[in-house]
């Protein structure tokens, strides 16, 4: 409901959430952990897509940790500090 959504959004703004995602990304990621800090904005001509924009994007931060390498792909744990739409997908493309 709307009250729950507002509560979760405030938790992301205050960066008090502790969400963890697991993903497999193509290729072998260099390093064992890191932080991706790339701003995200709606790609208006291609809504609902989002895109990275260093001039107009909103702050988006994802921490990651390598878990394993399997068949040339990398399994990572993702720890989003913000909750932008499509944030993890966009950050993993970088």
N, C-alpha and C positions, 0 to 999 in steps of 0.2 A: 504494500500500500504506500501511499505518498509519504506518510510519517516515517516509515521504515527507510524509504529511499533517501529522504532528507538526512536521516541519522547516519546512514552509510556514507553519503556524500560528505558530510561534516567530518567523519572519521578519516576519509581520504585527504581532505583539505588539511586536517591537523596531523596527517601522516601517522596515525595511531593504529592503522590496520596492519595485519600480519598475514596477508594472502601469499600463497605459494602455488605456482603453476609449474608443470613439467612439460617440456616440449622437445621434439626432435627437429633439429635444423639441418639443412643440406650442407654437406662439407664438414671439414674438421675445423672447429673454432680454435684459434690460437689463444693461449693463456688459460688459466684455470678459473678465473672469476673476473668480474668487472662491473662497470656502471655505464649505462647508456643514458645520456642526458640530451635528448633532442626534442624540440618543441613541435607540437602537433596542432593542426588546424583542419577544419572541414574543407574538402576539395569541392567547392560549390558547384562547378559544372558537372561533377561526377558523384554527387551525393548518393548514398550515404558514406562514400569513401572519405578517408582522412589522408593527410599527407604531412610530411615534415616541412616546416617553414621557419627559417631562422629569423625572419623579419616580423611575421604576424602570428606565429604559433604560440600556444600556451605551454607553459612549463610541463614537462613529462619526464619522469625518472624511473628507470628500471635497473635493478641490480640483478646480476646473474652469476651462476656458479656451474662449472662443467661437472657433469655427473659421470659420463662415459662417452666413448667413441664406439659406434657400432656400424659396421659395413660402410665406413667412410662418412657417416653422418654423426652428429654430436647430440647427445641428450643433455639438456640443461635444466636447471631449476631457475625459475624466474620469480623475482620478488618486486612487484610493482609498488612504488612509493606514491604514485598518483594513479588516478583511475580514468584516464582518457579513453574514449572509444577507439578500439583497434590498436591501442598502445603497444601491446606485446607483439602483435603481428608486424607493425611498422618498425619497431625497434629491432626485431630479429632479422629484418631485411637489410639492415645496415651492417 
